[in-house]
């Protein structure tokens, strides 16, 4: 990497937002590279919450050794604590938000940090952007099972979640076939359908429902009946949690009042299974795979990606390329300004080749 180099002595590292497999692999890569370069590494506990509450600890080589294959994050994470809009309850129990960035800046300088590596998704990068405005030097690393971070074609954690979701869809196949049922599996992914699309294609789901293509419930039921008529007496539907019927809303499971991104989606699989049963008279069942998709050991692909991303983040720090997010575009590592990524979501573009490939193998997207 070209550019000026800088003399850093101590960096901080944190993991923010929902966890995913590969976080520890990134921590390991950044910390080992930094320690090898003579830097001290401070681990910040529970994402930005640790910076707000001044919970930092010095990481030793042993702390970051033996964690490559371990899911979750040794630092802990938090998907609520955005320093610019930190939610606390007042005496009446009402949630109020405060800007606590001054506190964060104070703790950053108190700990004598020269820069911060922030591993997170879109919410975390928005939080990072708010801190960059206050003068913090940050390098971002893109994580999320949803693969919805703008600016990068892949985030680590996604491949493992796809493998877990595909395994679940494969297993559902046999029981659906035995009982001649329509089985709807609800997958995570928020407002983007990457997880449902990739897992659905990988496991040969008969119908894939994604937020980017609103579905027609009559067309979904019709497809199930069609399959029955030609002797395929079961149907597997992979439904992204953000999928919605034509003209309808996304299904909201609950609201997390103290989260900067409070909506938690959920309910589409139940609704689709019930509607299909009513329309087609075929027996329907639904499964919500949930947080299982965020657990487990990272796949080899995610371990490699996390290690590449972590090392590239270290290189950006050494080249004084601050306030940038490590990305992969066209298979090449690079970086983009965190400012460009904040508050954006990368959904599946219309005409994505995998949708065409899916249609070619007779997969329905519920729209025809
Ligand atoms: O962004 C990751 C993710 O797992 C989404 O796919 C899901 O909608 C959300 O987080 C769930 O959040 P929580 O862990 O707060 O329930």
Boltz pocket constraint, residues with backbone or C-beta under 6 A from the ligand:
constraints:
  - pocket:
      binder: B
      contacts: [[A, 18], [A, 19], [A, 79], [A, 121], [A, 144], [A, 145], [A, 146], [A, 188], [A, 189], [A, 190], [A, 241], [A, 263], [A, 264], [A, 265], [A, 294]]
      max_distance: 6.0
